[in-house]
Amino acid sequence: MTAPTPLDGPTRDFLKALASETRQQIMMLFADGREHAVGEIAAACGLGQSTASEQLAILRRGGLLTSARDGKLVRYRADPAAIGDRLAHLQGYLTCCCPPTPAADGPAS
């Protein structure tokens, strides 16, 4: 049996980004498909703007968000393509290191 390859950096960053309840809460704000500015996210989550910016940077580095500058305002949006890529890599990794066992043909004794 061959050992699975380690997770690549982007997938590790993806998992790190999802490891925080605060970042999970922030991601839920993007469920509607809209863009959000730092101030909106800070207010919705009860965070200071600098804390919200730090959390958004981690989510962006993890491939969950993209950002676009509009003058002084930075708008964030979920990145479904990058999320799909990271999930596919993670699924391949987990399948390799922890392959599913075939279902038993009968009830367990």
JORAGI-V608432 format. One record per backbone hydrogen bond with DSSP energy under -0.5 kcal/mol. NH is the residue of the N-H (numbers start at 1). CO is the residue of the C=O. If there is no record, write none. Layout:
nh & co
NH & CO
NH & CO
This chain:
nh & co
12 & 8
13 & 9
14 & 10
15 & 11
16 & 12
17 & 13
18 & 14
19 & 15
19 & 16
20 & 17
24 & 20
25 & 21
26 & 22
27 & 23
28 & 24
29 & 25
29 & 26
30 & 27
31 & 28
32 & 29
33 & 30
36 & 76
38 & 74
41 & 37
42 & 38
43 & 39
44 & 40
45 & 41
46 & 42
47 & 42
52 & 48
53 & 49
54 & 50
55 & 51
56 & 52
57 & 53
58 & 54
59 & 55
60 & 56
61 & 57
62 & 58
63 & 60
64 & 59
65 & 59
66 & 77
68 & 75
70 & 73
73 & 70
75 & 68
75 & 73
76 & 36
77 & 66
79 & 64
80 & 78
83 & 79
84 & 80
85 & 81
86 & 82
87 & 83
88 & 84
89 & 85
90 & 86
91 & 87
92 & 88
93 & 89
94 & 90
95 & 91
96 & 92
97 & 93
98 & 94
